[in-house]
């Protein structure tokens, strides 16, 4: 036994040796490629996830609003075309029959509105950019959540396998207890206790199976999948590739380049601040005169016929000019609009600052957590190797006839428990790393977003 332990300790130390610094690209240490189909699921979720479909609708609404606001920069043209007949009959008079053809067309164009029309159009553009950035942020959060849930499915599947194996061993022991009870070797109280224990284990396995199916349904709904075969979910995930300083180095580079101001959510608040400035500019013009150009043409071609004569008149009217509209007093609504715009700017400025502080703190916290979890992974991998050695030793002893099958089963259950603990640490590290590279916007899956959504405020 001692020889096996020493071998496993040496293997364990080999497993935890740090990888050479700089040998890992931090953006490529995610489990997407290793876990068959996960990268494809993440890409498809961009177009078919219910959450992203809702964001796509918001994008369409923002584009419609932008077009509506920008339309004020262009001339508006209107017109009508009519044909009418008129019969007039008067007592003791001749009947008059009239018919006519009429049309009119007009054009209007804002000439001088103190920049309010342009500001309104710019707000439409900002709102479209805000919707794009919010779409990108929603996808980042979705990717992180889908990875977390997929890894959770792997963990639950492994736990279900362990429980099923343990239940199988318990069923064998229960059959032995039944035989002992039948032959009067086991008391009724002891047998009832054994039966209660096996029923509780069966219930525990059934609950885990139900939780597993529920987790899968939640994942499928979130990803927009119609089906997900159990075979597509691996039984385990390998140890993450890791260097001692990769999280610290990546976070430091982000802080040095002031990357926090360039992440989409920070840009959302920056655009909101700009929109508040434009709202204030528009509010200032509400009590100022505004100048518009207009031009129009119309034709009235009418024919009147009586018993004695027929007359035809065609009238053409053409006009153009400038009109000034001036609201002199609006009950202090303008003052309220200006105060509201200034308050909104202060609010968005504070929101930006709060977000940047929270983002930097979260990055710092995740960096520390990932470094600590990496140490935990190293320890759990060493413990797993030791447990594997113990299991191998028990199996070898059984082959030589020096250990019972029950001893092998106990060693197997012990190894399964240690392996599950190691899997928990691996998943925790993957989740923390996924969140970190997502917050820093170096997650390669985010490159599937349209380039305009990641233009960094241009």
N, C-alpha and C positions, 0 to 999 in steps of 0.2 A: 504493500500500500504506500509506504513511504517513498519508494522509487517513483511511482506514478505521480505523487504530489510534486516532487522536485522537477520532474519533466514538465508538468503543467505550469508550475511557477515560471520556468524558463520560457515556455511558450507565451505565457501571459505577458512577461516583461517584453518579449519581442513584439507582441501586439500593440503595446502602448507606447513604443518608441515614437517620438514625434517625427512627423514628416519634415523634410528639409524646408527651411523658410523660403517662401517665394515659389515653391513647386506647385502650388494650387492656385488656380484662378478662382477667386471667391465667388464669382457669378456662375461657376459651373460645378459647384459642390452640392447641388440640390438633387433630390431623389427622383426627379421626373423621368429621366431616361432609364434609370434602373428599374423602376416600377412600371411594368409593361402597360402601356396605354394611358398612363397618367398625363403625360405631356399632351397627348392627343385630346384627352378630356378637357384639359385646361384651355387648349386652343379653341375647341368647339364651344366651350362655355361662353366665350366672348360673343357668340352670335345666338346661342340657343338657351342660355340660362334665363329664367324668368326675371331675375333682377336686372340683367343686362338688357333684356327686351324692354323693360320699363324705362331704363336710361336712354335707350334708342328713341323711344317715344318722346322723352323730354328733349332730346336733341332736335327732333323734328319740330317740336313746338317752339324751341328757341330760334330755329331757322325761319319759321313762319313769322315770328314776332320781328326778327331782324328785317325781313323783306317788307313787312308792314311799316316799320319805322323809316326804312330807307326810301320808301315810295314818296315821302314828302319832299325829297330832293328833286324829284322829276316833275315835269308839267303833268297836270291832270286834264284829260280831254273828255268831253261829254257831248252828246248830241241826241237829237230825236228826229224822227221822220213820220209824217202823218198824212193820211188822205181822208177826206170827209165829204159827205153829201148832206145837203140840208134842204128840206121841203117846208115851205111856209105857205099856208093857206089862210086867207082872211075873208070874213063874210063881206059880200058885195065887192070883193076885190079880186084881182087876178092872182092865180097861184104862182109863186116864185120858187124856182128850183135853182139851188146853188151847189156847187162842188168845188173842192179846192185841194191843192197839194201844198204841204208845208214841211219845212225842215229848218233845223237850227243846230249849229255846232259852236262849241266854245272851248277855250283853253284858259287854264289858270296856272300861275307859277309863283311860289313865294320868292320875293326879291330880297327883302332885307328883314330878318327876324332876330337880329342881334346874336346870331350864332345858335339860336335855340333849335332850329331844324337840324343842323349838322350835329349838334350835341345829342339830340334824340336818336339820330341814325347811329351815332357812335355807341350809344347805350345798347342798341340792338346788337351791334357787333360784339360788345363786351359780354352781353348775356349769352351769346352763342359760344364764346370762348369759355365762359363759366360752365356752361353745360358740357362742353368737351372735357374740361379739366375734371369735373365731377364724374363724368363717365370713366375717365382714366383711373381716378381714385377708387371708384366702385369696383373696377376690375382688379385693381391691386388687392383690395380687401377680399374679393371673391377668391382670387388665386390662393391667398394665404389660408382662407377658411377651407377651401376644397382640399388643399394639401393636408391640413390638420385633420379633416374628417376622413380622408383616404388612409392616412397613417393610423387613425383611430380604428378604422375597419380592419386593418392588418393586425392591430393589437387585439381586437375583440375576437378575430378569427383564431389567433394563437391561443387566447384564453379559453375559447370554446373547445379547441383540440385538447388542451390540458385537462379541462374538466371532463371531457368525454373519456379520455384515457383513465383518469382517476375513477370515474364512475364504473368503467369496465372492470378495473381491479376490485372495486368495492362489490360489484355484482358477484364476482368469483368468491370473495370472502363470505358474502351473504349466503351463497349456495352451500358453502361448508358449514355455516351456522345452522342452516336448515337441516342438514344431515345430522349434525350434533343434537339438535333439538328433537328430531325424529327418534334418535336412538337414546334419548334421555340423558345425554351428556351435558346439554346446555339447559339452563333453567328457563322457564317461561319469561321471567322478567328480563333476563339478558337477551333472549331472542326478540322480545318486543322492542327492546332498545335498539337492537341491530336493524330490525325492520323499519323503525322510525328514522334511523340514520340514513338508510338507503333511499327511503322515500324523499327525505329532505335533499339528498344529493341529486335525485332525479328531477326534483322541482328546480333546483339551482341550475341544472343544465338546460331545462326547458326555458327558464327565464333568460339565460344567456343567449339561447337561440332566438328568442323573441326580440331581445335588445339588438342582436346582430342584424336581424331583418329590418327592424325599425331604423337603425343607423344607416343601413343601405338605402332604404326608401328616402330618408332625408337627404342623403348625398345625391341620389339620382335627381330628386326634385331641384336641388340647388344647382346642379350641373346641367339640368335640362336634358337628362338622359331618359330614354324610354325603357331601357333594359340594361342590366349589368350582371353578367354571369359571375358566379362565385369563383370560377377559375381565373378570372381577370384580377382577382385580389390575391396578392402573394401571401405566403405563410409567414414571411419575415422580411426584414429589410437589413441590408448589410451595414456595417459600421461606417459612419460618415468619415470621409476624408477630411483631415483637420490638421492645421498647423497651429502652434501655440499662440501666434500673434495675428492670425488672419482676421478675426473679428475686430480686434483693437486697431489693426492697421487700416481696415476698411472704414471704420467709424472716424478715425483721425483724418483720413483723406477727405471725407465728406465735410467735416467741420472746417478744415483748412480752406476748402474751396467755397465755403458759405453755401453749401448745397441746399440748406434748409429753405432758402428763399426761392429755390427753383423747383421744388416739388409741387405737383399740381394743386394740392389743397392750399398751400401758401399763396400760390398764384390766384386762386379763387378769391381769397380775401383781398389781395392786391387789386384785382379787377373791381371788386365791390367798392374799394376806396375810390378808384377812378370814377366809377359810376356815381358815387355820392357827389364828387366834384362836378360832374356833368349835370346832375339833378339840381345842384345849387346854381349853376350857370343858367339853366332853363328857368328856374324860379325867379331869378333876378329880372328876367325879361317880361314877366307877366303883366306889369303895369306900364310897359313901354309901347309906343306906337309900332305897328308892324305893317310893312308895305308889300302888296301883292300886285302882280301884273295880270291883266285879263284881256282877252280878245275873243271876238265872236262874229258869226255871220248867220243870217237867217233869210228865208225866202217864203213869201206868202203868195201863192198863185191861185186866184179864185175866179170862178166863172158863175155869173148869175143869169138866169133865163126866165123871162115872163112871156105872156102871149104876144106882147107888142115889141119886145126888144131883147137883145142878148148883150151882156157886158162882161169883159174880162180885165182883171186887174192883177198885175204882178208887182209885188213890193219886195225889194231886197234891202236888207239892213246889215251894215258892217260897222263894228265898233271895236275899239281897243282903248286901253288906258291903265292907270294905276289907281289902286284903292288903298287907303290907310285905315287900319282898324286899331282902335285905342281903347283899352279898358282903363278907366280912370280910378275906379275904386271897387275892390272885391271883398270888402268886409274883413280885411287883414288876412285873407287866405294866402296872399303872397308871402307875408311875414311868416306865417306858419309853415309854408313850404320850404322857405330858406332855413328856418330853425330845424325842421325835420331833416333836411339834407346834411346840415352840419352835425346834427346828433348821430345820423347814420354813419357819417365818416368817422367820428370818434369811436362809435361802436365797432366798426369793421377794423379800425386800427388796433383797438384793444384785442379783438378776436385774433388778429394776425399775430400780435405779440404773445398772447396766451398759447396759440397753437405752436409757435416756434419754441417757446419754453417747454411745452409738453413734449414736442417732438424730440428736442435735444435730450430731455430727461429720459424719454422712452428708449432712445438710441443708446444712451449710457447704461441704462438698466439692462437692456437686452444684451449688450456687449458683455457686461459682467456676468449675467446669467449664463450666456453661452460658454464663456470661459470656465465657469464653475461646472456646468453640465458636461463639458468636454473632459474635465478631470473625473467626474462621476462615471462617464462612459469608460474611461481607461480602467478604473477600478472594477467596474462590473464585468468588463471583458476578461480581466484577470480571474475574477471569481468564476466566470463561466468556464474558462479553461480548466480551472481546478475541478469544477463539477463534472466536466467532460472526462477528465482523467479518472475521477472516482467511478463514473459510470462504466468506462472502459475496463477498469480494474475488476468491477463486479461482474461484468460480462465474461471476462477472461477466467475469473474464479469459477463461474458457473460452468464454463466449458470443461474445466478440470474436475468438476464435481465437488468443489469445495464451497460452493455457495448455492443457495436455493433460488428457484425462480422468483420467490417473493422478495428476496434480497435484491435481485436485479430490478424488479418492479419498483421497489422503494428508491433505488438509486436513480431510476429513470424519472420518477416523479420529482425527486430532488433536483435533478438536472433541468427538468422542464420549468420548475419554479425559478431557478437561477437564470435560465435563458429568457424567461418572460421579464424578469427584472432588468436584464441587460437590454432587451428590446424596448422597455419603457424608457431607459436612458437614451437610447439611440433616437427614438421618436421625439423625446423632449428636445434633444439637440437639433434635430432636423426642423422642428417647429420653430424654435427660437431663431435659428439661422434663416429660415424662410421669412419670418417676420422682419428680421433685421435687413436682409438684402432688399426686401420689398419697401421698407421705409426709406432706404437709401436710394431706391429706384435704380438698382443695378441687377435686378432680377431679369434674366434673359427672356422669360416668357412675356414680359411687358412690351417687348419689341414688336409683338403682334398688334399693338395698338396703332392706329393711324399716326403718322409723323406729326400732323397738325396738332394732335392732342398733347404732344410732348415738346412743343416748340419753345418752352421756357420763356413765356411772356413776350414773344416777339410780336 
